[in-house]
Amino acid sequence: MGAEKTGQFRVLNFTDLLVEALGGTPHIDILKQHRLQDDLKWVVAKGQTYLRQHGITVDPQQLEAMLPELFASAEFKGGLTCLV
């Protein structure tokens, strides 16, 4: 994601690339939009809407603290202590 964030080139999910190659329009990648944000408070606020729609309550400060690890595309080693 770093290369796209700096504007060097566009990064695509392989399924998006396949859809475009077949002449289609891929779905909007909401995760990608959130990962490209520099404002974690915005991401938490936006995410709370989706979580509440599915009956999930999350402590906003704990979620904000976990986001860098969640967005790192690495093995998540944290806990789910932010879930109430």
C-alpha positions as CSV (number, residue, x, y, z in Angstrom):
1,M,0.0,0.0,0.0
2,G,2.9,2.4,0.6
3,A,3.6,2.8,-3.2
4,E,0.0,3.7,-3.9
5,K,-0.1,6.1,-1.0
6,T,2.9,8.0,-2.4
7,G,1.2,8.1,-5.9
8,Q,3.9,6.1,-7.6
9,F,1.4,3.6,-9.0
10,R,-2.0,1.9,-8.4
11,V,-2.1,-1.3,-6.4
12,L,-4.8,-3.8,-7.3
13,N,-6.1,-6.8,-5.6
14,F,-5.7,-9.8,-7.9
15,T,-9.4,-10.3,-8.1
16,D,-9.9,-6.6,-9.2
17,L,-7.2,-7.1,-11.9
18,L,-9.0,-10.2,-13.1
19,V,-12.4,-8.4,-13.2
20,E,-10.9,-5.5,-15.1
21,A,-9.1,-7.8,-17.6
22,L,-12.5,-9.4,-18.3
23,G,-14.0,-5.9,-19.0
24,G,-15.9,-5.6,-15.7
25,T,-15.8,-3.0,-12.9
26,P,-14.6,-4.3,-9.5
27,H,-16.4,-3.6,-6.3
28,I,-15.1,-0.7,-4.2
29,D,-12.4,-1.9,-1.8
30,I,-13.4,-0.4,1.5
31,L,-10.5,-2.0,3.4
32,K,-8.1,-0.4,1.0
33,Q,-9.7,3.0,1.4
34,H,-9.4,2.7,5.2
35,R,-5.8,1.5,5.0
36,L,-4.8,4.5,2.9
37,Q,-6.1,7.0,5.5
38,D,-3.6,8.8,7.6
39,D,-6.3,9.5,10.2
40,L,-7.0,6.5,12.4
41,K,-9.7,8.3,14.3
42,W,-11.6,8.7,11.0
43,V,-11.2,5.0,10.3
44,V,-12.5,4.1,13.8
45,A,-15.5,6.4,13.4
46,K,-16.3,5.0,9.9
47,G,-15.8,1.4,11.1
48,Q,-18.1,1.9,14.1
49,T,-21.0,2.4,11.7
50,Y,-20.4,-1.0,10.1
51,L,-19.7,-2.8,13.4
52,R,-22.9,-1.4,15.0
53,Q,-25.0,-2.5,12.0
54,H,-23.9,-6.1,12.8
55,G,-24.4,-5.8,16.6
56,I,-20.7,-5.4,17.5
57,T,-19.6,-3.0,20.1
58,V,-16.0,-1.9,20.2
59,D,-14.0,0.3,22.5
60,P,-12.9,3.1,20.1
61,Q,-9.5,3.7,21.8
62,Q,-8.6,0.1,21.8
63,L,-9.6,-0.3,18.2
64,E,-7.5,2.7,17.2
65,A,-4.5,1.2,19.1
66,M,-5.0,-2.1,17.2
67,L,-5.4,-0.7,13.7
68,P,-1.7,-0.4,12.7
69,E,-1.2,-4.1,13.5
70,L,-4.4,-5.0,11.7
71,F,-3.5,-3.0,8.6
72,A,0.1,-4.3,8.5
73,S,-1.1,-7.4,6.4
74,A,1.0,-9.6,8.8
75,E,-0.1,-12.2,11.2
76,F,-2.3,-10.6,13.8
77,K,-0.8,-11.3,17.2
78,G,-3.0,-9.0,19.3
79,G,-6.1,-10.0,21.2
80,L,-9.7,-9.1,20.7
81,T,-9.9,-7.2,24.0
82,C,-11.5,-4.3,22.3
83,L,-14.7,-6.3,21.7
84,V,-17.3,-5.8,24.4
